[in-house]
Amino acid sequence: MMKCYDCMNEGVDAESTGACTFCGKGICTKHTKIMELPVSVGTYPNFKRLPKPLPRFVCNECADNIITDAFD
């Protein structure tokens, strides 16, 4: 069974509940953030955004870096 990478660094033995969408490391529910990514279909200029975004599990480190980089 895969272990949570962040818990391991904290000296805790916890099983992961998933993997980060971006970096792929194992993460438990404590170290997980959910990002909702918009989905578009079609090609330009005739594309539309779907009403429901896709939820993605992201580790805290990737979430912090993505949000920081996206707004800089």
N, C-alpha and C positions, 0 to 999 in steps of 0.2 A: 504494500500500500504506500502511496506517496505521502510524504510529510509536508507540512507547511514550512516553507523556506524562512519566512519572517519569524515564526515561532522558534524554529531551530536556532536562529541567530540570537534570540532572547533566552535560550537555554530551556525552552519548553518543548515537550514531546507531544505534538498535536498532529492529527491527520488532516490532510487537505480535503476540502470539499469541492475543489475545482482548480482550474489553471487560469492564469492571467491571459487575456486575449492577445496582449501585445508582446510580453516577454516570455510567457509560457511557464513561469515558475508556479509551483504548487502553492495554493493559498487557502486558508481556513476562512470561516465566515467573519471572524474578528478582523482579518486583514484584507477584506474584500470591499470594493466599492462597485456599484452598478452604474455604468454609463449607458445612456440610451442614444444609439446612433441613428440618425435619420436615414431613410431609404428612399431612393428615387428610382423611377422606372422610365424607360423610353430613352430617346436620344434627343440632343439639342436640335432644334428649339422646341420640340414636342415632348418634353419630359414633365413628369409631375411627381410630387413628393407624396408618399403613402402616409395615411393618417397615423399609423402605429409605428413607432421606432423600434429598432431591435435592441433588446437589453444585452449588455456584454459585461462579463465579470472582469474587473481590472484590479491589480494590486495597488496599494496605496502609493507606492513609489511612482509607478507609471501614471496613475491618475494625477498626481501632483505635478509631474513633469509635462504631461500633455496639456493640462489646463494652463500652466505657466507659459509654455511655449506657444499655445494658441492665441494668447492675449497679449503677448509682448510685441 
